[in-house]
Amino acid sequence: MFYFATQVGSTAAGFLATWYINVVLGAAVFGEFSTAIALMFWLNVPASAIGEALKKRASEGQEPGAYLAVGHLLNLAVHTVLVGGLVAFREQVNIFVGADVAVLFAALVGARAVFDVTVSSLRGYKQVGTSGAVKTFERALRSGVHIGALFFLGVGVAGLVAGYVSSLLVATAAGLVLLDGRPARPGREHLTSVLDYARFAWLGTLKTRAFSWTDVMVMRGLSLSVVGLAAVSKSQIGVYKVSWTAASVLALASMGIKETLFPEFSDLAAQGDYDRVHHYLTEALTFSGVVAIPGIFGAIVVGDTVLTVFGPEYATGGTILVLLVLARLLAAYAGQFLGAINATDNPDVAFRVNLAYVVANVVLNLALVTLFGWYGAAFATVLSALFSLVAAGYALSSLIGTPTVPVGELARQLVASLVMFGVVLGLQAVLPRTLAWTLVVVGAGAAVYGVALLAVSAKVRTKAASLAPV
C-alpha cells in the first residue's frame, strides 16, 4: 500500500510538471524533450538489465552484498563507455532530438543508469516501499526544478535535461544512504551469476522500453526520413506523449502490484511453493485493471475534453488516449505474467517472449506509422500489448500450470464500468461541454464506479475494508 501511495505521489508530481511544461513551452518543445527521453530510455537498457539481475540475485538472500558490489561496478563500467560514445557522436544526437543537448544528454544517460541500479538494489533487499519513496522524491524534485527553471529562467529543452540530471544525482545519493545492505567483496561466481541472468533480462527491459518509447522513436525517425507517408510533427509527438502520460496514471495500480509481489514470488519460487505463487498471481490479475477498465470508458466520453487542460490543441489526442489506455490495460495483465516468469528464475523463457514482442512491436510501428501516422503508432502499441499478453500467458502455463484468471471479478469490474459509462453519458448530455464541467463529470463518474464496484464485488469490499484505517 505504501509503495502504491508513493507511485501516486510520483505520478501527481510528474503530471503537474508535464502540464506546466506544455502550457509554457507548447507541444512542439515537449515533443523534442520527449524524443530525448525516449532515446535515453532505449540507451538505458544495459542498466535496467543489470538492475534486474541484481534485484533477482539479492532477493534470493544468498550473499546479497557481493551481488550489490558486482551490479554497481558492472553498471559503471558499461556506462562509462556508452557516455563516451554519445559525446563522440554528439552531432547525430542533436539532429535526432532536434535541439543542441548532446553533452547534457550524455550526462543524463549516465545519471539515469546509476539511479536505476540503486532503485533495483533497494528492491532486491525487499525495500520496495523505500524504492518507491526514492522514485517519488526524484520525480517531485525534478518537477520542482523544471517548474522553477521555467518560471524564473524561461529555459528550453537543454534546461529540462539539466534539471533531470540534477534530480537523478540527488535521489541516487538518498537511495544509497537508505539502502540496508552494504557491498561485500565479490567473487567470479557472483559476476557470472549476474551476467547469466542479465543476458536474458536485457530483452525484458528492452521490451519495456519498446512498449513505452518505440512509437516516439519511430515517429521521429520516419519524420526525419523520406519514408514516412504520414509524417508526424513534433507537436503531434508532444500531444501523443501527453496522452501516454494520462493513460499511465490509470496503470499505477498494476505497476505497484507487480513491483511489490516480485520479491515475494522470487522467495516462494525458490522454496518451490507454487500454490502460493498461483494465489498471489490471481490476486494481482484481479486488481491490475481495477482503474484502467473504467478508464477506457471514461476516455471514450470525455478524453478529448480532459486533454484540453494542457491547451486547446491537445483535444486532437482524444482517440489516441482511448487506444493508449487500452494498451496499458493489456500490458498490465501481461506484466503480471512476465513478472511471475522472471521470479520463478526462468529468464530464458521470458527472453523468448520478449524477443517475439520486441520484433512485433518494431515491425508494427514501422508499418502502421508509415501508413497512418500517430494513429498507426497507437494501434501498434495496442496490438503489441495484446500479443505480449497471449505469449506470456502461454509461456507461464507451460512452467507452473495455467494461471487462474478471475473471470468473475473482471466481469464485475466491467459491469461497474458500464454503469459509470451510462451516468457519464447522461451528465454530458445535460451539462455544458466546458473543461470545468467535464472535470466535475469525471469526479462524479469515479464516485459512481466506486460505489457500483463495491456493490457487486465482495472481494473488493473485503480488500477495501482491510486497507481502511482502524
Secondary structure, DSSP 8 states (H G I E B T S, - for coil): -HHHHHHHHHHHHHHHHHHHHHHHH-HHHHHHHHHHHHHHHHHTHHHHHHHHHHHHHHHTTSSHHHHHHHHHHHHHHHHHHHHHHHHHTHHHHHHHHTSS-HHHHHHHHHHHHHHHHHHHHHHHTT-HHHHHHHHHHHHHHHHHHHHHHHHHT---HHHHHHHHHHHHHHHHHHHHHH-S-------HHHHHHHHHHHHHHHHHHHHHHHHHHHHHHHHHHHHTSS--SS---HHHHHHHHHHHHHHHHTTHHHHHHHHHHHHHHHHHHHTT-HHHHHHHHHHHHHHHTTTHHHHHHHHHHHHHHHHGGG-GGGGGGHHHHHHHHHHHHHHHHHHHHHHHHHHTT-HHHHHHHHHHHHHHHHHHHHHHHHHHTHHHHHHHHHHHHHHHHHHHHHHHHHHH------HHHHHHHHHHHHHHHHHHHHHHHHS--SHHHHHHHHHHHHHHHHHHHHHH-HHHHHHHHHHS--
